[in-house]
Amino acid sequence: MQQSSAETPGRPGIQMWRQAIVCILFLCVTPAVFHPQCLDFKPPFRPHGDLEFCVMYREFGCCDQQKDQELMGRYYRIMENVNKRGYDSCAGFVLEVLCQECSPYAAHLFDAEDPSTPLRTIPGLCPDYCSQFWNECRSIIPFLSDDPRIYQARNDENRFCKLLEMDDGDYCYPHLLSSQKLTQNLGRVEMDSDGCLQLCLEEVANGLRNPLAMVHANDGTHRFFVGEQVGLVWAFLRDRSKLEKPFLNITKAVLTSSWEGDERGFLGITFHPKYKYNGKLYVYYSVEIGFDERIRISEFRVSANDMNLVDHTSERVILEIDEPASNHNGGMLLFGDDGYLYIFTGDGGMAGDPFGKYGNAQNKSALLGKVLRIDVDNNERGPLYRIPSDNPFIHEYGARPEVYAYGVRNMWRCSVDRGDPQTKEGKSRIFCGDVGQNKYEEVDIIEKGRNYGWRAKEGFSCYDKKLCTNSSLNDVPPIYAYPHKMGKSVTGGYVYRGCEHPNLNGMYIFGDFMSGRLMSLMEDNNSGEWKYNEICMGMGQTCTFPGLINNYYPYIISFAEDESGELYFMSTGTPSATSPSGVIYKVVDPSRRAPPRHCHYDTLPVRVKSNVIQFVPQETLFGVELLAKNKPEPEPTKTYDWLLDRLSDRGHALTTPIPIRTTTRPPRSSKRKGRHRKGKTRTGNISELQNGAVRLIKDEFMQGDRGRVEIYIHGEWGTVCDDLWSMKNAEVVCRQLGFQYALKAARNSEFGEGRELRILLDDVHCNGTESNLLNCTHAGVGNHNCAHYEDAGVICGNTRPVAEASKSATGRKEPSGLQRDKS
């Protein structure tokens, strides 16, 4: 019978070594920079069951019980070849050397991080340890390794230990155990000195046109369905291949345009909880009826002949609501755990909810600015929907019985918490991001009958002072609100409840459409308060795992959850319904994964009748020198070009180019229906300077090639706000100053604030060919909705930039246009 590790004889102190390793791995809590990785090129994990042999890594490492047993068997086969004296002196050495396959740094110790180097058969040993090992146990070397180089050097200590030496003296065994920078916070989500969580991404799909919804059918097939703003829904198989024929195509009915920032279009989709049996799904989209714009909620059924195709003749309009303006259209649909359909509408648009005495959101007789809840079960006969008997306002005079909650401005993306996988704590909560007006964005948890404050309040602050002081307001505050210095258009996310990344369990991950910021909230179970941490992309070696990247396009449109509970988000480089620059990313924690074979899901077969387009990733890791640089760039995943023709047929001017990758930013949606503001060109001469002249200022001094952009208009110098500031805008400025190229469109007052000057231009949107910024679209001279901390800048040059799109230090690709309408 095999001995347990507790009984394994060896050199004195081996148990103390094991205890020291466990202690070092889990007592340190300060931030660090390191790259733990296993021999399978994946992050380490906490074993699901106890290890018997390599117990020093029983809490965290690269071995599960199966691997532990394999190493134990190998240990006994090796030790059969030594006498009692050799057993007593070498057993501990052999155990430690073998168990480095379980180390969180196994990939480094065995040179597995670099595919161009051969895998070591013995881990990298520190010189002093190697010398001791060689002097006491060199007779065992042939049984540990079949490497001919090691065999030839076995009788020469210097040659042998030179072969096992590592470039970094702190990164060899056993010195790495006492290296603070390698053991701090090991196994936890890494964070930088500012508390920013370091995560990575995996590209899942690309070439999409404003992907604003990704949902699953919960039918066991693990397909996911992606809705584009133009009115197409695509079916993707579990291997990420896309079916060539759309799952749903209602482009002829959907009201949208190619204008960047247009909020109308196909906005939401959800599957019935019993879709597997009834084939029902529901969509939310904009339509034009005569001269009126409406939002429409429709029911469809899947085709009886093709599980990957909707029966387009099955549409039944469940609900239509008139929209008084073109913005604030809401767009979220979801089924709660109670089985009812929840509909999240915007307040009707314009600015400040100006409709009626108190606005739509506070008016319970209006369906706008609300969370609606209806029952769509058993609707084959009779009414298309019924009112749940426990809806909060069914007995209130004048109130619409569909209203579940009110006082919302424009909730953009909501989700249902699956609950903790073990305790189910948090299950059924509905989280929403509500886009703010002038100052704050907020995150809310939706509860029955509650008032979420708008337009009386924006975030925690008063917006309408008269309504705000009304004692009957009785509003529920958000769980979190952030100022416009951090971002101007929240995109609600999900509480992570997946299996693959245990550290993220319970973390609400969301983003901001304008700033491109990824954020997280974690609830303190004792106080009930939510702790905020920004999410940054891991730099250095953090994301150097196969298939992972550390950058993304800045306009975060939506978040998603797959059938297994893993988390995704969708963003784009050009926020236009016709620009195929949308990408779907999977969120990955590089610090810890679930144990091997722990996250296994049985997938039901999918009968495919359409052609299949294989997924071809386009994104690459940023900031790390990669191998195989000379590989040809793959073609992107293809999308139908006939969409452009479709929009042209509908009378929409296609002003946005259709690049593979782009960084252009959009003008805001107009406050008037279907119209977009254009700046007037002004060309008069005033003394020696012409209107539109620019200069670059840094640290209050004129600069040559970089600085804050200041523009001369009507006899005064002023600054330009970075709302919609893009590379196209920067090109106009740089060319005007005599440079060939724009290298960066700087934002957030990177070159200082021009506080002594007025802000003269806002919402500037250029196509890159204008002679100066005044010839671009803008909000009008002196009209702005920003502050000096948003002063725009540029970096110019005469050398063509190497990268296709510059990227910021957080890993976000440098933004260059668009926001969801704030007005």
C-alpha positions in Angstrom: 0.0 0.0 0.0 1.3 3.5 -0.8 2.2 5.7 2.1 0.5 9.0 2.7 2.5 12.1 2.4 2.4 12.6 6.2 4.4 9.3 6.5 6.9 10.0 3.7 10.4 9.9 5.2 12.9 12.5 4.0 15.5 15.0 5.1 14.7 16.7 8.4 12.2 19.6 8.3 10.2 18.6 5.2 6.9 19.0 7.0 8.1 22.4 8.1 8.8 23.3 4.5 5.3 22.3 3.5 3.8 24.4 6.3 6.0 27.4 5.4 4.9 27.2 1.7 1.2 27.2 2.7 1.7 30.1 5.1 3.7 32.2 2.6 1.1 31.7 -0.1 -1.9 32.9 1.9 -0.9 35.3 4.6 0.3 38.2 2.4 -2.4 40.6 1.3 -0.7 43.6 -0.4 -0.8 44.2 -4.1 1.9 42.6 -6.3 3.0 42.1 -9.9 3.5 38.5 -11.0 2.3 35.9 -13.5 1.2 32.6 -11.9 0.5 30.0 -14.6 0.2 26.2 -14.8 1.7 23.8 -17.3 -1.5 23.7 -19.2 -1.1 27.5 -19.8 -4.0 28.4 -17.5 -4.2 30.1 -14.1 -3.8 28.2 -10.9 -6.8 27.1 -8.8 -7.9 25.8 -5.4 -8.2 22.0 -5.6 -11.7 20.7 -5.2 -10.5 18.0 -2.8 -7.6 17.5 -0.4 -4.2 16.6 -1.9 -2.4 13.7 -0.2 1.1 14.1 -1.7 1.9 17.7 -2.6 0.1 19.0 0.5 2.1 22.3 0.4 -0.2 23.2 -2.6 -3.4 21.9 -1.2 -4.8 25.4 -0.8 -3.7 26.9 -4.2 -1.7 25.6 -7.1 -1.8 23.7 -10.3 -2.7 20.1 -9.2 -6.0 18.5 -8.5 -6.4 15.1 -6.8 -5.8 13.2 -10.1 -2.5 14.9 -10.8 -1.5 14.6 -7.1 -1.9 10.9 -7.3 0.1 10.7 -10.6 3.0 12.5 -8.9 2.8 10.3 -5.9 3.0 7.2 -8.1 6.0 8.6 -9.9 7.7 9.4 -6.5 7.4 5.8 -5.4 8.7 4.4 -8.7 11.8 6.7 -8.4 12.4 5.8 -4.8 12.4 2.1 -5.5 15.8 2.6 -7.1 17.6 3.9 -3.9 18.8 2.2 -0.7 17.8 3.2 2.8 20.5 5.8 3.1 19.6 7.4 -0.2 15.9 7.3 0.8 16.6 9.1 4.1 18.7 11.8 2.4 16.8 12.3 -0.9 13.1 11.6 -0.3 12.4 15.2 0.7 14.3 16.6 -2.3 12.5 14.3 -4.8 9.1 15.2 -3.3 9.8 18.9 -3.6 11.2 18.7 -7.1 8.2 16.6 -8.3 5.7 18.8 -6.6 6.8 22.0 -8.4 4.4 20.8 -11.2 1.8 21.9 -8.6 3.4 25.3 -7.9 1.3 28.3 -9.0 4.5 29.3 -10.9 4.9 25.9 -12.6 4.9 27.4 -16.1 7.8 29.6 -15.2 9.8 27.0 -13.3 9.5 24.6 -16.3 10.0 27.2 -19.0 6.5 26.6 -20.3 5.7 30.4 -20.7 7.9 30.6 -23.8 6.7 28.2 -26.5 10.0 28.6 -28.4 12.0 27.0 -25.6 11.9 23.2 -24.7 10.0 22.3 -21.6 12.3 21.6 -18.6 12.2 18.1 -17.2 13.4 19.4 -13.8 12.2 22.7 -12.5 14.5 25.8 -12.3 16.4 25.5 -9.1 18.2 28.2 -7.2 22.0 27.7 -7.1 22.4 27.0 -3.4 19.5 24.5 -3.4 20.8 22.9 -6.6 24.2 22.5 -5.0 22.8 20.8 -2.0 20.6 18.6 -4.1 23.5 17.5 -6.4 25.8 16.7 -3.5 23.3 14.5 -1.7 21.2 13.1 -4.5 23.0 13.1 -7.9 22.6 9.4 -8.2 18.8 9.9 -8.6 19.1 12.4 -11.5 18.7 9.8 -14.3 15.4 8.7 -12.7 14.1 12.3 -12.6 14.9 13.4 -16.1 15.4 11.8 -19.6 17.0 15.0 -20.9 20.3 14.0 -22.5 21.9 17.3 -21.6 21.1 16.8 -17.9 22.3 13.2 -18.1 25.6 14.3 -19.6 26.1 16.9 -16.9 25.0 14.8 -14.0 28.5 14.3 -12.7 29.6 17.9 -13.0 27.9 20.1 -10.3 28.7 23.4 -12.2 27.3 22.2 -15.5 24.3 20.5 -13.9 23.3 23.5 -11.9 24.0 25.9 -14.8 21.4 23.9 -16.8 18.8 24.4 -14.0 19.6 28.0 -13.4 16.9 30.6 -14.0 17.5 34.2 -15.3 15.8 35.8 -12.4 17.4 34.8 -9.1 14.2 35.4 -7.2 12.1 33.3 -9.6 13.7 29.9 -8.9 12.8 27.2 -6.4 12.8 27.7 -3.4 13.6 31.4 -3.4 10.3 32.3 -5.0 8.6 31.1 -1.8 10.2 34.0 0.1 9.9 36.6 -2.6 7.3 39.1 -1.4 6.5 40.4 -4.9 5.7 36.8 -6.1 3.6 35.7 -3.1 1.6 38.8 -2.1 -2.1 38.4 -2.7 -1.5 35.1 -4.6 -4.8 33.6 -5.7 -6.8 36.8 -5.3 -7.8 39.2 -8.0 -4.7 41.3 -8.6 -5.0 45.1 -8.2 -2.6 47.9 -8.8 -1.5 50.6 -6.3 -4.6 52.6 -7.0 -6.9 49.7 -6.2 -7.8 49.0 -9.8 -8.6 45.3 -10.4 -6.5 43.6 -13.1 -8.6 41.5 -15.4 -8.2 40.2 -18.9 -10.5 39.5 -21.8 -11.1 36.9 -24.5 -12.5 37.9 -27.8 -15.7 36.0 -28.7 -17.2 37.7 -31.8 -16.3 40.6 -34.0 -17.5 42.5 -37.1 -20.9 43.3 -35.5 -22.9 46.5 -36.1 -23.6 48.1 -32.7 -24.2 44.8 -30.8 -26.5 45.9 -28.0 -27.9 42.6 -26.7 -26.5 39.1 -26.2 -28.9 36.5 -24.7 -29.2 32.8 -24.4 -32.4 30.7 -24.7 -31.8 28.6 -21.6 -32.6 25.5 -23.6 -29.4 23.5 -23.0 -27.8 24.2 -26.4 -25.5 26.9 -25.0 -26.1 29.0 -28.1 -26.0 32.7 -27.8 -28.0 35.3 -29.8 -26.6 38.7 -30.6 -28.9 41.6 -31.6 -27.7 44.5 -33.7 -29.3 47.9 -33.6 -30.3 47.7 -37.2 -32.7 44.9 -36.5 -30.8 41.7 -37.0 -30.3 38.9 -34.5 -27.5 36.4 -35.1 -27.2 32.9 -33.7 -23.8 31.7 -32.5 -22.9 28.1 -31.6 -21.0 27.2 -28.5 -17.7 27.1 -30.5 -18.4 30.8 -31.4 -19.1 30.1 -35.0 -21.9 32.2 -36.5 -24.8 31.0 -38.6 -24.8 32.8 -41.9 -28.6 33.3 -42.0 -29.9 35.7 -39.3 -32.0 34.2 -36.5 -34.3 37.3 -36.8 -34.4 40.0 -39.5 -36.8 42.9 -38.9 -34.6 45.6 -40.5 -37.6 46.7 -42.7 -39.6 47.6 -39.6 -37.0 49.0 -37.3 -36.5 52.7 -37.2 -32.9 53.7 -37.0 -30.2 55.5 -39.0 -26.5 55.4 -39.7 -26.0 58.6 -37.6 -23.6 58.0 -34.8 -25.4 58.3 -31.5 -28.9 57.5 -32.8 -30.7 55.9 -29.8 -33.5 54.4 -31.9 -33.5 50.9 -33.3 -33.6 47.3 -32.2 -33.0 47.7 -28.5 -33.8 44.5 -26.7 -34.5 40.7 -26.8 -35.4 38.1 -24.3 -36.5 34.5 -24.4 -39.4 33.1 -22.5 -38.4 31.0 -19.5 -40.1 28.0 -21.1 -38.8 28.7 -24.6 -37.6 25.1 -24.8 -41.2 24.1 -24.8 -43.2 27.0 -26.2 -40.6 28.6 -28.6 -41.5 32.2 -27.6 -39.3 35.2 -27.6 -39.9 39.0 -27.1 -38.2 42.0 -28.7 -38.2 45.7 -28.1 -37.7 48.1 -31.0 -38.4 51.6 -32.4 -41.0 52.0 -35.2 -42.4 54.9 -37.2 -46.2 55.0 -37.6 -47.1 57.9 -39.9 -45.4 60.9 -38.4 -45.2 59.3 -34.9 -42.3 57.4 -33.3 -43.1 54.5 -31.0 -41.5 51.8 -29.1 -42.9 48.4 -29.8 -42.8 45.2 -27.7 -43.5 42.1 -29.9 -43.8 38.4 -29.4 -42.3 35.9 -31.9 -42.1 32.2 -32.1 -39.3 30.1 -33.4 -39.8 28.3 -36.7 -41.2 24.8 -36.5 -38.8 23.7 -39.3 -35.6 25.4 -38.1 -34.5 25.9 -34.5 -32.1 28.6 -35.6 -34.7 30.7 -37.4 -37.7 32.8 -36.1 -41.0 32.4 -37.8 -41.3 36.0 -39.0 -45.1 35.6 -39.7 -45.7 34.9 -36.0 -45.2 38.4 -34.7 -47.8 39.7 -32.3 -47.5 43.3 -31.0 -47.9 43.1 -27.2 -47.5 46.8 -26.5 -46.8 50.1 -28.3 -45.9 53.4 -26.5 -45.7 56.8 -28.2 -42.3 58.4 -28.0 -42.4 62.2 -27.8 -38.7 62.5 -28.8 -36.0 60.4 -30.4 -33.9 59.8 -27.4 -34.4 58.1 -24.0 -36.0 55.0 -25.5 -35.2 52.6 -22.8 -34.8 49.2 -24.4 -34.4 46.4 -21.8 -36.6 43.3 -21.6 -36.1 40.5 -19.2 -38.0 37.8 -17.4 -37.8 37.9 -13.6 -37.6 34.8 -11.5 -41.3 35.2 -10.9 -41.9 34.4 -14.6 -43.2 37.8 -15.5 -41.9 40.0 -18.3 -40.3 43.3 -17.2 -40.1 46.2 -19.6 -37.8 49.2 -18.9 -38.9 52.4 -20.7 -37.2 55.8 -20.9 -38.7 59.0 -19.8 -39.6 60.2 -23.4 -36.5 62.2 -24.2 -35.4 65.8 -24.6 -33.9 67.2 -21.4 -35.1 67.2 -17.8 -38.3 65.1 -18.5 -40.3 68.3 -19.4 -43.6 66.4 -20.0 -46.5 67.6 -17.9 -46.4 69.1 -14.4 -44.1 66.4 -12.9 -42.6 64.8 -15.9 -43.4 61.3 -17.3 -41.2 59.5 -14.8 -43.2 60.7 -11.7 -46.6 60.3 -13.5 -47.9 56.8 -12.8 -50.6 57.3 -15.5 -47.8 57.3 -18.1 -45.9 54.2 -19.2 -42.7 56.2 -19.9 -40.0 56.4 -17.3 -41.1 53.2 -15.7 -40.4 49.6 -15.0 -43.4 47.7 -16.3 -44.4 44.1 -15.3 -46.8 42.0 -17.3 -47.9 38.4 -17.6 -47.5 37.0 -21.1 -48.3 33.3 -20.3 -51.3 31.6 -21.7 -52.0 34.4 -24.2 -53.0 32.4 -27.2 -56.6 33.4 -26.6 -57.9 36.5 -25.0 -55.7 39.5 -24.1 -52.1 39.4 -25.2 -51.0 40.1 -21.7 -52.5 40.2 -18.2 -51.6 42.2 -15.1 -50.0 40.3 -12.3 -52.3 40.3 -9.3 -49.6 41.7 -7.0 -48.6 44.6 -9.2 -48.3 47.5 -6.7 -50.6 50.2 -8.3 -53.5 48.1 -9.7 -55.9 49.7 -7.1 -54.6 53.2 -7.3 -56.9 55.6 -9.2 -55.4 56.9 -12.4 -52.3 54.7 -12.3 -51.4 52.3 -15.1 -51.7 48.8 -13.7 -48.6 47.7 -15.7 -46.3 49.9 -13.5 -44.0 48.0 -11.2 -41.6 50.9 -10.3 -41.3 54.5 -11.4 -39.1 57.6 -11.3 -36.5 56.3 -13.8 -34.8 58.3 -16.5 -33.4 56.0 -19.1 -32.4 52.6 -17.7 -29.8 51.1 -20.0 -29.2 47.5 -19.3 -30.6 45.5 -16.4 -30.0 42.0 -15.2 -31.4 39.4 -12.8 -29.0 38.0 -10.1 -28.8 34.2 -10.3 -27.7 34.2 -6.6 -24.7 32.6 -4.9 -24.1 29.2 -6.4 -24.0 27.6 -3.0 -26.2 29.7 -0.7 -28.4 31.4 -3.4 -27.9 34.6 -1.5 -28.9 37.6 -3.7 -31.1 35.5 -6.0 -33.8 37.3 -8.0 -32.5 40.9 -7.4 -32.8 43.1 -10.5 -29.9 45.5 -11.1 -30.1 48.4 -13.5 -27.9 51.3 -14.7 -29.9 54.5 -15.0 -28.3 57.1 -17.3 -28.1 60.6 -15.7 -28.7 64.1 -16.9 -26.0 66.6 -16.1 -24.0 65.4 -13.1 -24.4 61.7 -12.0 -24.9 58.2 -13.3 -26.5 55.6 -11.0 -27.0 51.9 -10.3 -30.2 50.7 -8.8 -31.8 47.5 -7.4 -35.4 47.4 -8.6 -38.0 46.8 -6.0 -41.8 46.6 -6.3 -43.6 49.9 -6.0 -40.6 52.0 -5.4 -39.8 55.5 -6.7 -36.3 55.9 -8.1 -36.4 59.7 -7.8 -36.1 61.1 -11.4 -36.8 64.0 -12.2 -36.7 65.1 -8.5 -33.3 63.6 -8.1 -30.3 62.7 -10.2 -28.2 60.2 -8.3 -28.1 61.3 -4.7 -28.5 65.0 -5.5 -31.5 67.2 -6.2 -32.3 68.0 -9.8 -35.7 69.6 -9.6 -35.5 71.4 -6.2 -39.2 71.8 -5.8 -40.0 68.1 -6.4 -36.9 67.1 -4.4 -38.2 68.8 -1.2 -41.7 67.2 -1.6 -42.2 65.1 1.6 -44.3 62.5 -0.4 -41.4 61.7 -2.8 -40.3 58.7 -0.7 -37.7 57.7 -3.2 -35.2 54.9 -2.9 -31.5 56.0 -3.4 -29.2 54.2 -5.8 -26.7 51.6 -4.4 -24.0 53.6 -6.2 -23.7 56.9 -8.2 -20.7 58.4 -9.8 -20.0 61.9 -11.2 -19.5 62.8 -14.8 -15.8 63.2 -14.3 -15.8 59.4 -14.3 -18.2 58.9 -17.1 -21.4 60.2 -18.6 -23.5 57.2 -19.6 -23.7 54.2 -17.4 -24.2 50.7 -19.0 -25.7 48.3 -16.5 -24.0 44.9 -16.0 -24.3 41.6 -14.1 -23.5 40.1 -10.8 -21.0 37.4 -11.7 -22.3 33.9 -10.7 -20.4 31.8 -13.2 -18.2 28.8 -12.4 -14.9 29.5 -14.1 -13.7 32.5 -12.0 -14.5 31.9 -8.3 -12.9 35.2 -7.2 -15.5 37.2 -9.1 -18.5 35.6 -7.4 -20.9 38.3 -6.1 -19.1 41.1 -8.0 -21.4 43.4 -9.9 -19.5 44.4 -13.1 -20.7 47.3 -15.2 -19.3 50.1 -17.4 -19.7 53.5 -18.9 -20.5 54.1 -22.5 -18.8 57.4 -22.8 -15.6 57.0 -20.8 -15.1 53.4 -21.6 -14.5 52.7 -17.9 -15.1 49.2 -16.5 -16.2 49.2 -12.9 -17.2 46.8 -10.1 -19.3 46.8 -6.9 -19.1 44.3 -4.1 -21.6 44.2 -1.3 -20.4 44.1 2.3 -22.7 41.5 3.8 -22.3 43.1 7.3 -23.0 46.7 6.5 -25.0 46.2 3.2 -22.8 48.9 1.6 -21.3 48.5 -1.9 -17.6 48.8 -2.3 -16.3 50.3 -5.6 -13.3 49.2 -7.5 -12.4 50.2 -11.0 -11.4 47.4 -13.4 -8.3 47.8 -15.5 -6.8 45.6 -18.1 -3.9 43.6 -16.8 -0.5 44.9 -18.1 2.9 43.3 -18.2 2.7 39.5 -17.9 -0.8 39.5 -16.3 -2.7 38.5 -19.4 -0.1 36.4 -21.2 -2.2 33.3 -21.4 -3.2 31.8 -24.7 -6.2 33.5 -26.2 -6.3 36.4 -23.7 -6.1 40.1 -24.6 -5.9 43.3 -22.5 -7.6 46.0 -24.5 -11.1 46.8 -25.9 -13.0 49.3 -27.9 -14.2 52.2 -25.7 -17.9 52.4 -26.3 -19.3 49.8 -23.9 -22.8 49.2 -25.2 -24.1 46.2 -23.2 -23.2 43.3 -20.9 -24.3 39.7 -21.1 -24.4 36.3 -19.4 -24.2 33.0 -21.2 -26.1 29.9 -20.3 -23.4 28.9 -17.9 -23.3 32.2 -16.1 -20.0 33.5 -17.6 -19.8 37.3 -18.1 -19.4 39.2 -21.4 -19.6 42.8 -22.6 -20.1 44.4 -26.0 -18.3 47.5 -27.2 -17.5 49.2 -30.5 -15.1 51.6 -32.0 -17.7 53.5 -34.0 -21.1 53.7 -32.4 -23.2 53.6 -35.5 -25.8 51.1 -36.5 -23.9 50.5 -39.8 -20.3 50.3 -38.6 -19.1 46.7 -38.2 -16.6 47.6 -35.5 -18.5 45.9 -32.6 -16.8 43.2 -30.6 -17.9 40.8 -27.8 -15.5 40.1 -25.0 -15.5 37.5 -22.3 -14.3 38.7 -18.9 -11.5 36.6 -17.4 -9.8 36.6 -14.0 -6.1 35.6 -14.6 -5.3 35.1 -11.0 -7.4 32.0 -10.3 -9.7 29.6 -12.1 -12.0 26.8 -11.1 -10.4 23.3 -10.8 -10.1 21.3 -14.0 -13.2 19.4 -15.0 -15.2 21.3 -12.3 -17.1 23.5 -14.8 -18.5 20.8 -17.1 -21.8 21.3 -18.9 -23.7 18.9 -21.1 -24.7 20.5 -24.3 -27.8 19.5 -26.3 -27.2 19.1 -30.0 -28.1 21.9 -32.5 -29.5 21.0 -35.9 -27.9 23.4 -38.3 -29.4 24.1 -41.7 -27.6 27.4 -42.5 -24.0 27.8 -43.6 -21.6 28.4 -40.7 -19.1 31.2 -40.5 -16.1 30.2 -38.3 -14.9 32.7 -35.8 -11.6 34.5 -36.5 -10.2 36.6 -33.7 -8.8 40.0 -34.6 -7.6 41.4 -31.3 -4.1 41.0 -29.8 -2.4 41.5 -26.5 -1.1 45.0 -25.9 2.2 45.9 -24.2 3.8 42.5 -24.5 6.2 41.4 -27.2 4.5 38.5 -28.9 5.8 35.6 -30.9 5.0 34.9 -34.5 4.8 38.6 -35.4 5.0 37.9 -39.1 1.8 35.9 -39.3 -0.6 37.3 -41.8 -3.4 39.3 -40.3 -6.6 37.1 -40.5 -9.7 38.3 -42.3 -12.4 39.4 -39.8 -15.6 37.6 -39.3 -17.9 38.6 -42.2 -21.2 40.4 -42.0 -23.8 41.2 -44.7 -23.0 44.3 -46.7 -26.6 44.5 -47.9 -27.5 46.2 -44.6 -26.1 49.4 -46.1 -28.4 49.1 -49.1 -31.3 48.4 -46.8 -30.8 51.6 -44.9 -30.3 53.5 -48.1 -33.6 52.1 -49.3 -35.2 53.5 -46.2 -33.9 57.0 -47.0 -31.1 57.2 -44.5 -28.0 58.9 -45.6 -25.0 56.7 -44.9 -22.5 59.2 -43.6 -20.4 56.8 -41.5 -17.7 54.7 -43.3 -17.7 51.0 -42.6 -14.1 50.2 -41.4 -12.9 46.9 -40.0 -11.4 48.7 -37.1 -12.0 52.4 -36.4 -11.9 55.1 -33.8 -14.4 57.7 -34.9 -16.8 59.3 -32.5 -20.4 60.4 -33.1 -22.4 63.6 -32.6 -25.1 63.4 -29.9 -28.6 62.7 -30.9 -30.7 65.8 -31.7 -33.3 67.0 -29.2 -35.7 67.2 -32.2 -37.1 64.1 -33.8 -34.9 62.7 -36.6 -32.7 65.8 -36.8 -29.0 66.3 -36.0 -27.3 69.6 -35.3 -24.8 71.0 -37.7 -22.4 73.7 -36.8 -22.4 76.9 -39.0 -19.1 77.7 -40.8 -17.6 81.1 -39.8 -14.8 82.5 -41.8 -14.4 86.2 -41.1 -10.9 87.8 -40.6 -10.2 89.6 -37.3 -7.0 91.5 -37.1 -4.1 89.1 -37.9 -5.9 85.9 -36.7 -8.7 84.2 -38.5 -11.6 82.5 -36.7 -10.7 78.9 -36.2 -7.0 79.4 -35.6 -5.6 76.9 -33.1 -2.6 76.7 -30.7 -1.3 73.9 -28.4 -0.7 74.8 -24.8 1.0 72.7 -22.1 1.9 73.9 -18.6 0.7 77.3 -19.7 3.4 77.5 -22.5 3.1 77.2 -26.2 4.1 73.7 -27.4 5.2 72.4 -30.8 3.6 69.0 -31.3 1.4 68.4 -28.3 -0.8 70.2 -25.8 -4.3 71.4 -24.9 -6.2 72.7 -27.9 -7.1 76.3 -27.8 -9.1 77.9 -30.6 -9.5 81.6 -31.6 -13.1 82.7 -32.3 -14.5 86.3 -32.5 -11.5 87.9 -30.9 -10.9 85.5 -28.0 -9.1 82.3 -27.3 -11.0 79.4 -25.7 -10.8 75.7 -25.0 -12.5 72.7 -26.7 -14.5 70.2 -24.7 -13.5 66.5 -25.1 -17.1 65.3 -25.6 -17.0 63.4 -28.9 -13.3 64.3 -29.2 -11.8 61.9 -31.7 -8.8 61.1 -33.9 -10.6 62.7 -36.8 -10.9 65.9 -34.8 -7.2 65.6 -33.9 -6.3 65.2 -37.6 -8.0 68.5 -38.4 -6.0 70.3 -35.7 -2.7 68.7 -36.5 -3.0 69.3 -40.3 -3.9 73.0 -39.5 -0.7 73.3 -37.6 1.4 71.8 -40.4 1.8 68.2 -39.2 1.2 65.2 -41.3 -0.4 62.9 -38.7 -2.4 63.0 -35.5 -0.8 60.5 -33.0 -3.3 60.9 -30.2 -6.6 62.6 -29.4 -6.1 63.5 -25.7 -9.0 63.7 -23.3 -9.7 64.5 -19.6 -7.4 67.7 -19.6 -4.3 65.6 -20.1 -2.4 68.8 -20.8 -3.9 70.8 -18.1 -7.1 72.8 -17.6 -7.5 76.2 -19.3 -9.5 77.6 -16.5 -8.8 81.2 -17.4 -10.5 80.8 -20.7 -14.1 80.2 -21.8 -15.1 76.9 -23.3 -15.9 77.8 -26.9 -16.7 74.5 -28.6 -18.4 71.3 -27.4 -19.6 68.2 -29.2 -17.1 68.7 -32.1 -17.4 66.0 -34.7 -15.2 66.1 -37.8 -14.8 63.7 -40.7 -11.1 64.6 -40.9 -11.1 66.7 -44.1 -12.2 70.1 -42.7 -9.9 73.1 -42.7 -10.6 73.9 -39.1 -12.8 72.8 -36.2 -15.4 75.5 -36.9 -16.2 73.7 -40.1 -17.0 70.5 -38.2 -20.3 69.7 -36.6 -20.5 71.3 -33.1 -22.9 72.5 -30.5 -22.5 76.2 -31.4 -19.9 78.7 -30.3 -20.0 79.1 -26.5 -22.7 76.4 -26.1 -21.4 73.5 -23.9 -22.4 70.9 -21.3 -18.9 70.3 -19.8 -16.2 71.6 -17.5 -12.5 72.4 -17.9 -11.5 68.9 -16.6 -12.7 67.8 -20.0 -10.4 70.1 -22.0 -9.3 68.3 -25.2 -5.7 68.0 -26.5 -3.7 66.4 -29.3 -0.3 65.0 -30.0 0.9 65.6 -33.6 3.8 64.3 -35.6 5.3 63.8 -39.0 6.0 60.0 -38.6 3.2 57.6 -39.4 2.0 56.0 -36.1 2.9 52.3 -35.9 -0.2 51.1 -34.1 -3.5 51.2 -36.0 -5.3 52.7 -33.0 -3.6 54.2 -29.9 -4.5 52.6 -26.6 -4.6 54.1 -23.1 -2.7 52.9 -20.1 -5.8 51.1 -18.8 -6.0 49.0 -21.9 -8.9 50.8 -23.4 -8.4 51.6 -27.1 -8.2 55.4 -27.4 -11.8 56.6 -27.8 -12.8 58.8 -30.7 -16.5 59.4 -30.7 -20.1 59.0 -29.4 -22.2 59.1 -26.3 -25.7 58.0 -25.4 -27.8 61.2 -25.4 -27.5 63.0 -22.0 -30.0 65.7 -22.8 
